[in-house]
Amino acid sequence: MAKASAADEPHSSSEGLTTFEARLLRVLALHLVHERPQADQVDLLTRAGFPVADIAGLLDTTPNAVAVVRYQNKRAKKAKGKKKPKGY
């Protein structure tokens, strides 16, 4: 019996991706964030649209740890935007 192609695989998410496509997306995401600090990894994966649970699974950490990093990143960006220009 012939193996099913990747296009014949069942859909794994509400986005309509097959299981194969979802795995490929995860591999590409991991490659993009490889060897970066965890805060940068979480920021990039968040901006790419990954939910907290998926980021935690990709980075081999807990969803709570990812949520904390996301919160810290958000606070850091907010504080950076509130700095007064020099001369005031």
PDB file with SEQRES, HELIX, SHEET and CRYST1 records, atoms N, CA, C and O in Angstrom:
SEQRES   1 A   88  MET ALA LYS ALA SER ALA ALA ASP GLU PRO HIS SER SER          
SEQRES   2 A   88  SER GLU GLY LEU THR THR PHE GLU ALA ARG LEU LEU ARG          
SEQRES   3 A   88  VAL LEU ALA LEU HIS LEU VAL HIS GLU ARG PRO GLN ALA          
SEQRES   4 A   88  ASP GLN VAL ASP LEU LEU THR ARG ALA GLY PHE PRO VAL          
SEQRES   5 A   88  ALA ASP ILE ALA GLY LEU LEU ASP THR THR PRO ASN ALA          
SEQRES   6 A   88  VAL ALA VAL VAL ARG TYR GLN ASN LYS ARG ALA LYS LYS          
SEQRES   7 A   88  ALA LYS GLY LYS LYS LYS PRO LYS GLY TYR                      
HELIX    1 AA1 ALA A    6  ASP A    8  5                                   3    
HELIX    2 AA2 THR A   19  VAL A   33  1                                  15    
HELIX    3 AA3 GLN A   38  ARG A   47  1                                  10    
HELIX    4 AA4 VAL A   52  LEU A   59  1                                   8    
HELIX    5 AA5 PRO A   63  GLY A   81  1                                  19    
CRYST1    1.000    1.000    1.000  90.00  90.00  90.00 P 1           1          
ATOM      1  N   MET A   1       0.838  -1.172   0.000  1.00  0.00           N  
ATOM      2  CA  MET A   1       0.000   0.000   0.000  1.00  0.00           C  
ATOM      3  C   MET A   1       0.890   1.245   0.000  1.00  0.00           C  
ATOM      4  O   MET A   1       1.875   1.307   0.735  1.00  0.00           O  
ATOM      5  N   ALA A   2       0.544   2.221  -0.815  1.00  0.00           N  
ATOM      6  CA  ALA A   2       1.339   3.432  -0.954  1.00  0.00           C  
ATOM      7  C   ALA A   2       1.083   4.359   0.227  1.00  0.00           C  
ATOM      8  O   ALA A   2      -0.019   4.409   0.774  1.00  0.00           O  
ATOM      9  N   LYS A   3       2.127   5.091   0.607  1.00  0.00           N  
ATOM     10  CA  LYS A   3       1.992   6.062   1.687  1.00  0.00           C  
ATOM     11  C   LYS A   3       1.215   7.273   1.192  1.00  0.00           C  
ATOM     12  O   LYS A   3       1.298   7.638   0.019  1.00  0.00           O  
ATOM     13  N   ALA A   4       0.471   7.881   2.080  1.00  0.00           N  
ATOM     14  CA  ALA A   4      -0.273   9.098   1.742  1.00  0.00           C  
ATOM     15  C   ALA A   4       0.701  10.255   1.607  1.00  0.00           C  
ATOM     16  O   ALA A   4       1.719  10.303   2.298  1.00  0.00           O  
ATOM     17  N   SER A   5       0.389  11.178   0.726  1.00  0.00           N  
ATOM     18  CA  SER A   5       1.242  12.352   0.568  1.00  0.00           C  
ATOM     19  C   SER A   5       0.955  13.340   1.693  1.00  0.00           C  
ATOM     20  O   SER A   5      -0.013  13.192   2.439  1.00  0.00           O  
ATOM     21  N   ALA A   6       1.811  14.345   1.799  1.00  0.00           N  
ATOM     22  CA  ALA A   6       1.625  15.361   2.845  1.00  0.00           C  
ATOM     23  C   ALA A   6       0.302  16.096   2.659  1.00  0.00           C  
ATOM     24  O   ALA A   6      -0.314  16.524   3.634  1.00  0.00           O  
ATOM     25  N   ALA A   7      -0.132  16.243   1.415  1.00  0.00           N  
ATOM     26  CA  ALA A   7      -1.384  16.943   1.140  1.00  0.00           C  
ATOM     27  C   ALA A   7      -2.596  16.144   1.605  1.00  0.00           C  
ATOM     28  O   ALA A   7      -3.658  16.717   1.850  1.00  0.00           O  
ATOM     29  N   ASP A   8      -2.448  14.823   1.729  1.00  0.00           N  
ATOM     30  CA  ASP A   8      -3.550  13.963   2.146  1.00  0.00           C  
ATOM     31  C   ASP A   8      -3.661  13.833   3.659  1.00  0.00           C  
ATOM     32  O   ASP A   8      -4.600  13.207   4.150  1.00  0.00           O  
ATOM     33  N   GLU A   9      -2.724  14.409   4.409  1.00  0.00           N  
ATOM     34  CA  GLU A   9      -2.748  14.298   5.862  1.00  0.00           C  
ATOM     35  C   GLU A   9      -3.909  15.101   6.436  1.00  0.00           C  
ATOM     36  O   GLU A   9      -4.364  16.068   5.825  1.00  0.00           O  
ATOM     37  N   PRO A  10      -4.379  14.704   7.592  1.00  0.00           N  
ATOM     38  CA  PRO A  10      -5.463  15.465   8.228  1.00  0.00           C  
ATOM     39  C   PRO A  10      -4.980  16.837   8.679  1.00  0.00           C  
ATOM     40  O   PRO A  10      -3.797  17.047   8.946  1.00  0.00           O  
ATOM     41  N   HIS A  11      -5.913  17.744   8.754  1.00  0.00           N  
ATOM     42  CA  HIS A  11      -5.578  19.090   9.221  1.00  0.00           C  
ATOM     43  C   HIS A  11      -5.368  19.069  10.721  1.00  0.00           C  
ATOM     44  O   HIS A  11      -6.115  18.419  11.453  1.00  0.00           O  
ATOM     45  N   SER A  12      -4.335  19.792  11.183  1.00  0.00           N  
ATOM     46  CA  SER A  12      -3.977  19.750  12.595  1.00  0.00           C  
ATOM     47  C   SER A  12      -4.438  20.972  13.372  1.00  0.00           C  
ATOM     48  O   SER A  12      -4.362  20.980  14.601  1.00  0.00           O  
ATOM     49  N   SER A  13      -4.908  21.993  12.692  1.00  0.00           N  
ATOM     50  CA  SER A  13      -5.284  23.209  13.401  1.00  0.00           C  
ATOM     51  C   SER A  13      -6.426  23.913  12.695  1.00  0.00           C  
ATOM     52  O   SER A  13      -6.829  23.531  11.596  1.00  0.00           O  
ATOM     53  N   SER A  14      -6.932  24.929  13.331  1.00  0.00           N  
ATOM     54  CA  SER A  14      -8.009  25.719  12.741  1.00  0.00           C  
ATOM     55  C   SER A  14      -7.516  26.553  11.566  1.00  0.00           C  
ATOM     56  O   SER A  14      -8.319  27.101  10.810  1.00  0.00           O  
ATOM     57  N   GLU A  15      -6.193  26.649  11.410  1.00  0.00           N  
ATOM     58  CA  GLU A  15      -5.624  27.425  10.315  1.00  0.00           C  
ATOM     59  C   GLU A  15      -5.612  26.641   9.017  1.00  0.00           C  
ATOM     60  O   GLU A  15      -5.242  27.181   7.974  1.00  0.00           O  
ATOM     61  N   GLY A  16      -6.008  25.377   9.060  1.00  0.00           N  
ATOM     62  CA  GLY A  16      -6.072  24.574   7.857  1.00  0.00           C  
ATOM     63  C   GLY A  16      -4.749  23.955   7.450  1.00  0.00           C  
ATOM     64  O   GLY A  16      -4.609  23.498   6.316  1.00  0.00           O  
ATOM     65  N   LEU A  17      -3.783  23.929   8.342  1.00  0.00           N  
ATOM     66  CA  LEU A  17      -2.495  23.313   8.029  1.00  0.00           C  
ATOM     67  C   LEU A  17      -2.567  21.808   8.249  1.00  0.00           C  
ATOM     68  O   LEU A  17      -3.222  21.334   9.177  1.00  0.00           O  
ATOM     69  N   THR A  18      -1.890  21.073   7.390  1.00  0.00           N  
ATOM     70  CA  THR A  18      -1.790  19.643   7.625  1.00  0.00           C  
ATOM     71  C   THR A  18      -0.799  19.407   8.751  1.00  0.00           C  
ATOM     72  O   THR A  18      -0.069  20.320   9.139  1.00  0.00           O  
ATOM     73  N   THR A  19      -0.766  18.212   9.270  1.00  0.00           N  
ATOM     74  CA  THR A  19       0.182  17.869  10.328  1.00  0.00           C  
ATOM     75  C   THR A  19       1.608  18.097   9.849  1.00  0.00           C  
ATOM     76  O   THR A  19       2.439  18.623  10.589  1.00  0.00           O  
ATOM     77  N   PHE A  20       1.891  17.706   8.628  1.00  0.00           N  
ATOM     78  CA  PHE A  20       3.226  17.889   8.060  1.00  0.00           C  
ATOM     79  C   PHE A  20       3.580  19.374   7.985  1.00  0.00           C  
ATOM     80  O   PHE A  20       4.685  19.769   8.359  1.00  0.00           O  
ATOM     81  N   GLU A  21       2.650  20.191   7.505  1.00  0.00           N  
ATOM     82  CA  GLU A  21       2.905  21.624   7.388  1.00  0.00           C  
ATOM     83  C   GLU A  21       3.128  22.267   8.752  1.00  0.00           C  
ATOM     84  O   GLU A  21       3.986  23.137   8.902  1.00  0.00           O  
ATOM     85  N   ALA A  22       2.361  21.840   9.734  1.00  0.00           N  
ATOM     86  CA  ALA A  22       2.520  22.373  11.084  1.00  0.00           C  
ATOM     87  C   ALA A  22       3.891  22.025  11.644  1.00  0.00           C  
ATOM     88  O   ALA A  22       4.534  22.866  12.272  1.00  0.00           O  
ATOM     89  N   ARG A  23       4.343  20.800  11.424  1.00  0.00           N  
ATOM     90  CA  ARG A  23       5.683  20.395  11.883  1.00  0.00           C  
ATOM     91  C   ARG A  23       6.765  21.183  11.166  1.00  0.00           C  
ATOM     92  O   ARG A  23       7.737  21.617  11.784  1.00  0.00           O  
ATOM     93  N   LEU A  24       6.599  21.367   9.873  1.00  0.00           N  
ATOM     94  CA  LEU A  24       7.577  22.131   9.099  1.00  0.00           C  
ATOM     95  C   LEU A  24       7.645  23.574   9.589  1.00  0.00           C  
ATOM     96  O   LEU A  24       8.730  24.147   9.689  1.00  0.00           O  
ATOM     97  N   LEU A  25       6.503  24.154   9.892  1.00  0.00           N  
ATOM     98  CA  LEU A  25       6.458  25.510  10.422  1.00  0.00           C  
ATOM     99  C   LEU A  25       7.213  25.608  11.739  1.00  0.00           C  
ATOM    100  O   LEU A  25       7.927  26.583  11.972  1.00  0.00           O  
ATOM    101  N   ARG A  26       7.061  24.603  12.606  1.00  0.00           N  
ATOM    102  CA  ARG A  26       7.767  24.592  13.879  1.00  0.00           C  
ATOM    103  C   ARG A  26       9.277  24.484  13.686  1.00  0.00           C  
ATOM    104  O   ARG A  26      10.041  25.149  14.386  1.00  0.00           O  
ATOM    105  N   VAL A  27       9.705  23.660  12.753  1.00  0.00           N  
ATOM    106  CA  VAL A  27      11.141  23.509  12.480  1.00  0.00           C  
ATOM    107  C   VAL A  27      11.716  24.831  11.978  1.00  0.00           C  
ATOM    108  O   VAL A  27      12.793  25.242  12.411  1.00  0.00           O  
ATOM    109  N   LEU A  28      11.014  25.492  11.080  1.00  0.00           N  
ATOM    110  CA  LEU A  28      11.482  26.780  10.565  1.00  0.00           C  
ATOM    111  C   LEU A  28      11.541  27.832  11.673  1.00  0.00           C  
ATOM    112  O   LEU A  28      12.481  28.624  11.735  1.00  0.00           O  
ATOM    113  N   ALA A  29      10.540  27.833  12.537  1.00  0.00           N  
ATOM    114  CA  ALA A  29      10.525  28.785  13.653  1.00  0.00           C  
ATOM    115  C   ALA A  29      11.712  28.552  14.577  1.00  0.00           C  
ATOM    116  O   ALA A  29      12.363  29.503  15.009  1.00  0.00           O  
ATOM    117  N   LEU A  30      11.990  27.298  14.878  1.00  0.00           N  
ATOM    118  CA  LEU A  30      13.136  26.989  15.740  1.00  0.00           C  
ATOM    119  C   LEU A  30      14.444  27.416  15.102  1.00  0.00           C  
ATOM    120  O   LEU A  30      15.341  27.912  15.783  1.00  0.00           O  
ATOM    121  N   HIS A  31      14.552  27.224  13.796  1.00  0.00           N  
ATOM    122  CA  HIS A  31      15.776  27.617  13.094  1.00  0.00           C  
ATOM    123  C   HIS A  31      15.982  29.139  13.161  1.00  0.00           C  
ATOM    124  O   HIS A  31      17.111  29.611  13.295  1.00  0.00           O  
ATOM    125  N   LEU A  32      14.901  29.887  13.067  1.00  0.00           N  
ATOM    126  CA  LEU A  32      15.001  31.345  13.093  1.00  0.00           C  
ATOM    127  C   LEU A  32      15.431  31.894  14.442  1.00  0.00           C  
ATOM    128  O   LEU A  32      16.108  32.920  14.502  1.00  0.00           O  
ATOM    129  N   VAL A  33      15.053  31.233  15.518  1.00  0.00           N  
ATOM    130  CA  VAL A  33      15.361  31.762  16.845  1.00  0.00           C  
ATOM    131  C   VAL A  33      16.564  31.075  17.487  1.00  0.00           C  
ATOM    132  O   VAL A  33      16.928  31.394  18.619  1.00  0.00           O  
ATOM    133  N   HIS A  34      17.167  30.158  16.790  1.00  0.00           N  
ATOM    134  CA  HIS A  34      18.307  29.405  17.317  1.00  0.00           C  
ATOM    135  C   HIS A  34      19.423  30.345  17.780  1.00  0.00           C  
ATOM    136  O   HIS A  34      19.759  31.305  17.088  1.00  0.00           O  
ATOM    137  N   GLU A  35      19.981  30.069  18.932  1.00  0.00           N  
ATOM    138  CA  GLU A  35      21.116  30.797  19.520  1.00  0.00           C  
ATOM    139  C   GLU A  35      20.822  32.257  19.834  1.00  0.00           C  
ATOM    140  O   GLU A  35      21.741  33.075  19.856  1.00  0.00           O  
ATOM    141  N   ARG A  36      19.590  32.594  20.072  1.00  0.00           N  
ATOM    142  CA  ARG A  36      19.234  33.942  20.519  1.00  0.00           C  
ATOM    143  C   ARG A  36      18.868  33.861  21.995  1.00  0.00           C  
ATOM    144  O   ARG A  36      18.531  32.784  22.487  1.00  0.00           O  
ATOM    145  N   PRO A  37      18.927  34.971  22.703  1.00  0.00           N  
ATOM    146  CA  PRO A  37      18.474  34.971  24.102  1.00  0.00           C  
ATOM    147  C   PRO A  37      16.986  34.609  24.170  1.00  0.00           C  
ATOM    148  O   PRO A  37      16.235  34.861  23.227  1.00  0.00           O  
ATOM    149  N   GLN A  38      16.573  34.023  25.280  1.00  0.00           N  
ATOM    150  CA  GLN A  38      15.202  33.561  25.415  1.00  0.00           C  
ATOM    151  C   GLN A  38      14.184  34.682  25.206  1.00  0.00           C  
ATOM    152  O   GLN A  38      13.130  34.461  24.611  1.00  0.00           O  
ATOM    153  N   ALA A  39      14.493  35.869  25.689  1.00  0.00           N  
ATOM    154  CA  ALA A  39      13.564  36.989  25.526  1.00  0.00           C  
ATOM    155  C   ALA A  39      13.343  37.296  24.048  1.00  0.00           C  
ATOM    156  O   ALA A  39      12.218  37.572  23.632  1.00  0.00           O  
ATOM    157  N   ASP A  40      14.402  37.249  23.260  1.00  0.00           N  
ATOM    158  CA  ASP A  40      14.279  37.478  21.815  1.00  0.00           C  
ATOM    159  C   ASP A  40      13.514  36.346  21.144  1.00  0.00           C  
ATOM    160  O   ASP A  40      12.705  36.584  20.248  1.00  0.00           O  
ATOM    161  N   GLN A  41      13.769  35.113  21.576  1.00  0.00           N  
ATOM    162  CA  GLN A  41      13.064  33.966  21.010  1.00  0.00           C  
ATOM    163  C   GLN A  41      11.563  34.106  21.232  1.00  0.00           C  
ATOM    164  O   GLN A  41      10.769  33.933  20.308  1.00  0.00           O  
ATOM    165  N   VAL A  42      11.186  34.421  22.464  1.00  0.00           N  
ATOM    166  CA  VAL A  42       9.765  34.567  22.800  1.00  0.00           C  
ATOM    167  C   VAL A  42       9.155  35.711  22.008  1.00  0.00           C  
ATOM    168  O   VAL A  42       8.045  35.579  21.493  1.00  0.00           O  
ATOM    169  N   ASP A  43       9.856  36.829  21.900  1.00  0.00           N  
ATOM    170  CA  ASP A  43       9.351  37.981  21.164  1.00  0.00           C  
ATOM    171  C   ASP A  43       9.122  37.640  19.693  1.00  0.00           C  
ATOM    172  O   ASP A  43       8.068  37.960  19.143  1.00  0.00           O  
ATOM    173  N   LEU A  44      10.092  36.998  19.054  1.00  0.00           N  
ATOM    174  CA  LEU A  44       9.960  36.646  17.642  1.00  0.00           C  
ATOM    175  C   LEU A  44       8.823  35.659  17.405  1.00  0.00           C  
ATOM    176  O   LEU A  44       8.043  35.819  16.466  1.00  0.00           O  
ATOM    177  N   LEU A  45       8.732  34.653  18.246  1.00  0.00           N  
ATOM    178  CA  LEU A  45       7.679  33.652  18.073  1.00  0.00           C  
ATOM    179  C   LEU A  45       6.300  34.237  18.366  1.00  0.00           C  
ATOM    180  O   LEU A  45       5.314  33.844  17.742  1.00  0.00           O  
ATOM    181  N   THR A  46       6.226  35.174  19.313  1.00  0.00           N  
ATOM    182  CA  THR A  46       4.963  35.848  19.596  1.00  0.00           C  
ATOM    183  C   THR A  46       4.529  36.678  18.396  1.00  0.00           C  
ATOM    184  O   THR A  46       3.370  36.633  17.985  1.00  0.00           O  
ATOM    185  N   ARG A  47       5.464  37.431  17.842  1.00  0.00           N  
ATOM    186  CA  ARG A  47       5.145  38.250  16.677  1.00  0.00           C  
ATOM    187  C   ARG A  47       4.784  37.401  15.462  1.00  0.00           C  
ATOM    188  O   ARG A  47       4.067  37.863  14.574  1.00  0.00           O  
ATOM    189  N   ALA A  48       5.276  36.158  15.416  1.00  0.00           N  
ATOM    190  CA  ALA A  48       4.940  35.239  14.327  1.00  0.00           C  
ATOM    191  C   ALA A  48       3.568  34.613  14.533  1.00  0.00           C  
ATOM    192  O   ALA A  48       3.067  33.914  13.652  1.00  0.00           O  
ATOM    193  N   GLY A  49       2.956  34.857  15.687  1.00  0.00           N  
ATOM    194  CA  GLY A  49       1.608  34.387  15.915  1.00  0.00           C  
ATOM    195  C   GLY A  49       1.476  33.090  16.684  1.00  0.00           C  
ATOM    196  O   GLY A  49       0.384  32.526  16.760  1.00  0.00           O  
ATOM    197  N   PHE A  50       2.571  32.603  17.259  1.00  0.00           N  
ATOM    198  CA  PHE A  50       2.501  31.373  18.045  1.00  0.00           C  
ATOM    199  C   PHE A  50       1.876  31.649  19.401  1.00  0.00           C  
ATOM    200  O   PHE A  50       2.226  32.638  20.045  1.00  0.00           O  
ATOM    201  N   PRO A  51       0.958  30.799  19.852  1.00  0.00           N  
ATOM    202  CA  PRO A  51       0.406  30.958  21.195  1.00  0.00           C  
ATOM    203  C   PRO A  51       1.418  30.556  22.273  1.00  0.00           C  
ATOM    204  O   PRO A  51       2.406  29.881  21.986  1.00  0.00           O  
ATOM    205  N   VAL A  52       1.164  30.972  23.492  1.00  0.00           N  
ATOM    206  CA  VAL A  52       2.079  30.732  24.614  1.00  0.00           C  
ATOM    207  C   VAL A  52       2.416  29.246  24.754  1.00  0.00           C  
ATOM    208  O   VAL A  52       3.582  28.893  24.929  1.00  0.00           O  
ATOM    209  N   ALA A  53       1.417  28.382  24.680  1.00  0.00           N  
ATOM    210  CA  ALA A  53       1.654  26.942  24.860  1.00  0.00           C  
ATOM    211  C   ALA A  53       2.573  26.387  23.779  1.00  0.00           C  
ATOM    212  O   ALA A  53       3.423  25.544  24.067  1.00  0.00           O  
ATOM    213  N   ASP A  54       2.415  26.845  22.546  1.00  0.00           N  
ATOM    214  CA  ASP A  54       3.285  26.375  21.459  1.00  0.00           C  
ATOM    215  C   ASP A  54       4.713  26.880  21.634  1.00  0.00           C  
ATOM    216  O   ASP A  54       5.671  26.144  21.395  1.00  0.00           O  
ATOM    217  N   ILE A  55       4.853  28.134  22.049  1.00  0.00           N  
ATOM    218  CA  ILE A  55       6.189  28.690  22.291  1.00  0.00           C  
ATOM    219  C   ILE A  55       6.886  27.894  23.391  1.00  0.00           C  
ATOM    220  O   ILE A  55       8.066  27.562  23.275  1.00  0.00           O  
ATOM    221  N   ALA A  56       6.159  27.596  24.440  1.00  0.00           N  
ATOM    222  CA  ALA A  56       6.723  26.820  25.548  1.00  0.00           C  
ATOM    223  C   ALA A  56       7.193  25.454  25.056  1.00  0.00           C  
ATOM    224  O   ALA A  56       8.272  24.998  25.434  1.00  0.00           O  
ATOM    225  N   GLY A  57       6.407  24.813  24.232  1.00  0.00           N  
ATOM    226  CA  GLY A  57       6.798  23.514  23.691  1.00  0.00           C  
ATOM    227  C   GLY A  57       8.016  23.601  22.793  1.00  0.00           C  
ATOM    228  O   GLY A  57       8.890  22.736  22.844  1.00  0.00           O  
ATOM    229  N   LEU A  58       8.080  24.634  21.975  1.00  0.00           N  
ATOM    230  CA  LEU A  58       9.222  24.814  21.078  1.00  0.00           C  
ATOM    231  C   LEU A  58      10.515  25.075  21.851  1.00  0.00           C  
ATOM    232  O   LEU A  58      11.581  24.582  21.481  1.00  0.00           O  
ATOM    233  N   LEU A  59      10.408  25.854  22.924  1.00  0.00           N  
ATOM    234  CA  LEU A  59      11.592  26.262  23.683  1.00  0.00           C  
ATOM    235  C   LEU A  59      11.867  25.358  24.880  1.00  0.00           C  
ATOM    236  O   LEU A  59      12.782  25.620  25.661  1.00  0.00           O  
ATOM    237  N   ASP A  60      11.089  24.312  25.023  1.00  0.00           N  
ATOM    238  CA  ASP A  60      11.258  23.336  26.104  1.00  0.00           C  
ATOM    239  C   ASP A  60      11.238  24.017  27.474  1.00  0.00           C  
ATOM    240  O   ASP A  60      12.138  23.839  28.295  1.00  0.00           O  
ATOM    241  N   THR A  61      10.193  24.792  27.688  1.00  0.00           N  
ATOM    242  CA  THR A  61       9.995  25.478  28.960  1.00  0.00           C  
ATOM    243  C   THR A  61       8.507  25.436  29.299  1.00  0.00           C  
ATOM    244  O   THR A  61       7.726  24.797  28.594  1.00  0.00           O  
ATOM    245  N   THR A  62       8.121  26.105  30.358  1.00  0.00           N  
ATOM    246  CA  THR A  62       6.715  26.080  30.765  1.00  0.00           C  
ATOM    247  C   THR A  62       5.960  27.275  30.169  1.00  0.00           C  
ATOM    248  O   THR A  62       6.560  28.308  29.871  1.00  0.00           O  
ATOM    249  N   PRO A  63       4.648  27.127  29.998  1.00  0.00           N  
ATOM    250  CA  PRO A  63       3.858  28.269  29.528  1.00  0.00           C  
ATOM    251  C   PRO A  63       3.953  29.470  30.474  1.00  0.00           C  
ATOM    252  O   PRO A  63       3.917  30.617  30.028  1.00  0.00           O  
ATOM    253  N   ASN A  64       4.075  29.206  31.781  1.00  0.00           N  
ATOM    254  CA  ASN A  64       4.210  30.310  32.730  1.00  0.00           C  
ATOM    255  C   ASN A  64       5.513  31.081  32.490  1.00  0.00           C  
ATOM    256  O   ASN A  64       5.521  32.310  32.549  1.00  0.00           O  
ATOM    257  N   ALA A  65       6.595  30.382  32.226  1.00  0.00           N  
ATOM    258  CA  ALA A  65       7.879  31.052  31.955  1.00  0.00           C  
ATOM    259  C   ALA A  65       7.770  31.925  30.705  1.00  0.00           C  
ATOM    260  O   ALA A  65       8.307  33.033  30.669  1.00  0.00           O  
ATOM    261  N   VAL A  66       7.078  31.427  29.688  1.00  0.00           N  
ATOM    262  CA  VAL A  66       6.889  32.208  28.459  1.00  0.00           C  
ATOM    263  C   VAL A  66       6.032  33.437  28.744  1.00  0.00           C  
ATOM    264  O   VAL A  66       6.328  34.527  28.254  1.00  0.00           O  
ATOM    265  N   ALA A  67       4.983  33.269  29.526  1.00  0.00           N  
ATOM    266  CA  ALA A  67       4.110  34.401  29.865  1.00  0.00           C  
ATOM    267  C   ALA A  67       4.881  35.478  30.625  1.00  0.00           C  
ATOM    268  O   ALA A  67       4.669  36.668  30.394  1.00  0.00           O  
ATOM    269  N   VAL A  68       5.763  35.075  31.519  1.00  0.00           N  
ATOM    270  CA  VAL A  68       6.571  36.029  32.275  1.00  0.00           C  
ATOM    271  C   VAL A  68       7.501  36.795  31.339  1.00  0.00           C  
ATOM    272  O   VAL A  68       7.628  38.013  31.456  1.00  0.00           O  
ATOM    273  N   VAL A  69       8.142  36.102  30.424  1.00  0.00           N  
ATOM    274  CA  VAL A  69       9.052  36.764  29.474  1.00  0.00           C  
ATOM    275  C   VAL A  69       8.268  37.720  28.584  1.00  0.00           C  
ATOM    276  O   VAL A  69       8.733  38.825  28.306  1.00  0.00           O  
ATOM    277  N   ARG A  70       7.082  37.307  28.135  1.00  0.00           N  
ATOM    278  CA  ARG A  70       6.254  38.195  27.311  1.00  0.00           C  
ATOM    279  C   ARG A  70       5.899  39.460  28.082  1.00  0.00           C  
ATOM    280  O   ARG A  70       5.944  40.559  27.528  1.00  0.00           O  
ATOM    281  N   TYR A  71       5.545  39.311  29.357  1.00  0.00           N  
ATOM    282  CA  TYR A  71       5.213  40.454  30.198  1.00  0.00           C  
ATOM    283  C   TYR A  71       6.426  41.379  30.353  1.00  0.00           C  
ATOM    284  O   TYR A  71       6.302  42.599  30.245  1.00  0.00           O  
ATOM    285  N   GLN A  72       7.595  40.788  30.607  1.00  0.00           N  
ATOM    286  CA  GLN A  72       8.813  41.592  30.762  1.00  0.00           C  
ATOM    287  C   GLN A  72       9.167  42.319  29.469  1.00  0.00           C  
ATOM    288  O   GLN A  72       9.571  43.481  29.498  1.00  0.00           O  
ATOM    289  N   ASN A  73       9.014  41.634  28.329  1.00  0.00           N  
ATOM    290  CA  ASN A  73       9.283  42.268  27.039  1.00  0.00           C  
ATOM    291  C   ASN A  73       8.341  43.444  26.813  1.00  0.00           C  
ATOM    292  O   ASN A  73       8.757  44.500  26.335  1.00  0.00           O  
ATOM    293  N   LYS A  74       7.061  43.255  27.160  1.00  0.00           N  
ATOM    294  CA  LYS A  74       6.069  44.309  26.983  1.00  0.00           C  
ATOM    295  C   LYS A  74       6.401  45.517  27.851  1.00  0.00           C  
ATOM    296  O   LYS A  74       6.312  46.657  27.394  1.00  0.00           O  
ATOM    297  N   ARG A  75       6.781  45.270  29.101  1.00  0.00           N  
ATOM    298  CA  ARG A  75       7.147  46.367  30.005  1.00  0.00           C  
ATOM    299  C   ARG A  75       8.389  47.100  29.505  1.00  0.00           C  
ATOM    300  O   ARG A  75       8.459  48.327  29.564  1.00  0.00           O  
ATOM    301  N   ALA A  76       9.367  46.343  29.014  1.00  0.00           N  
ATOM    302  CA  ALA A  76      10.603  46.952  28.523  1.00  0.00           C  
ATOM    303  C   ALA A  76      10.331  47.841  27.308  1.00  0.00           C  
ATOM    304  O   ALA A  76      10.907  48.922  27.193  1.00  0.00           O  
ATOM    305  N   LYS A  77       9.466  47.398  26.411  1.00  0.00           N  
ATOM    306  CA  LYS A  77       9.131  48.198  25.230  1.00  0.00           C  
ATOM    307  C   LYS A  77       8.364  49.456  25.626  1.00  0.00           C  
ATOM    308  O   LYS A  77       8.586  50.530  25.066  1.00  0.00           O  
ATOM    309  N   LYS A  78       7.463  49.316  26.591  1.00  0.00           N  
ATOM    310  CA  LYS A  78       6.676  50.460  27.052  1.00  0.00           C  
ATOM    311  C   LYS A  78       7.592  51.489  27.714  1.00  0.00           C  
ATOM    312  O   LYS A  78       7.447  52.689  27.479  1.00  0.00           O  
ATOM    313  N   ALA A  79       8.526  51.030  28.535  1.00  0.00           N  
ATOM    314  CA  ALA A  79       9.455  51.933  29.215  1.00  0.00           C  
ATOM    315  C   ALA A  79      10.379  52.617  28.213  1.00  0.00           C  
ATOM    316  O   ALA A  79      10.726  53.787  28.379  1.00  0.00           O  
ATOM    317  N   LYS A  80      10.771  51.897  27.191  1.00  0.00           N  
ATOM    318  CA  LYS A  80      11.656  52.452  26.165  1.00  0.00           C  
ATOM    319  C   LYS A  80      10.956  53.567  25.390  1.00  0.00           C  
ATOM    320  O   LYS A  80      11.594  54.548  25.006  1.00  0.00           O  
ATOM    321  N   GLY A  81       9.669  53.427  25.160  1.00  0.00           N  
ATOM    322  CA  GLY A  81       8.902  54.420  24.430  1.00  0.00           C  
ATOM    323  C   GLY A  81       8.591  55.665  25.219  1.00  0.00           C  
ATOM    324  O   GLY A  81       8.253  56.693  24.632  1.00  0.00           O  
ATOM    325  N   LYS A  82       8.696  55.606  26.548  1.00  0.00           N  
ATOM    326  CA  LYS A  82       8.376  56.746  27.415  1.00  0.00           C  
ATOM    327  C   LYS A  82       9.575  57.606  27.768  1.00  0.00           C  
ATOM    328  O   LYS A  82       9.420  58.606  28.469  1.00  0.00           O  
ATOM    329  N   LYS A  83      10.769  57.247  27.304  1.00  0.00           N  
ATOM    330  CA  LYS A  83      11.955  58.049  27.630  1.00  0.00           C  
ATOM    331  C   LYS A  83      11.829  59.435  27.002  1.00  0.00           C  
ATOM    332  O   LYS A  83      11.407  59.584  25.855  1.00  0.00           O  
ATOM    333  N   LYS A  84      12.203  60.435  27.781  1.00  0.00           N  
ATOM    334  CA  LYS A  84      12.157  61.798  27.289  1.00  0.00           C  
ATOM    335  C   LYS A  84      13.378  62.086  26.431  1.00  0.00           C  
ATOM    336  O   LYS A  84      14.473  61.614  26.738  1.00  0.00           O  
ATOM    337  N   PRO A  85      13.209  62.849  25.364  1.00  0.00           N  
ATOM    338  CA  PRO A  85      14.372  63.228  24.549  1.00  0.00           C  
ATOM    339  C   PRO A  85      15.325  64.115  25.343  1.00  0.00           C  
ATOM    340  O   PRO A  85      14.899  64.816  26.261  1.00  0.00           O  
ATOM    341  N   LYS A  86      16.584  64.089  25.005  1.00  0.00           N  
ATOM    342  CA  LYS A  86      17.580  64.903  25.705  1.00  0.00           C  
ATOM    343  C   LYS A  86      17.293  66.377  25.461  1.00  0.00           C  
ATOM    344  O   LYS A  86      16.847  66.773  24.385  1.00  0.00           O  
ATOM    345  N   GLY A  87      17.558  67.169  26.475  1.00  0.00           N  
ATOM    346  CA  GLY A  87      17.359  68.604  26.361  1.00  0.00           C  
ATOM    347  C   GLY A  87      16.060  69.086  26.972  1.00  0.00           C  
ATOM    348  O   GLY A  87      15.764  70.280  26.921  1.00  0.00           O  
ATOM    349  N   TYR A  88      15.287  68.201  27.540  1.00  0.00           N  
ATOM    350  CA  TYR A  88      14.034  68.597  28.191  1.00  0.00           C  
ATOM    351  C   TYR A  88      14.146  68.555  29.667  1.00  0.00           C  
ATOM    352  O   TYR A  88      13.180  68.859  30.368  1.00  0.00           O  
TER     353      TYR A  88                                                      
END                                                                             
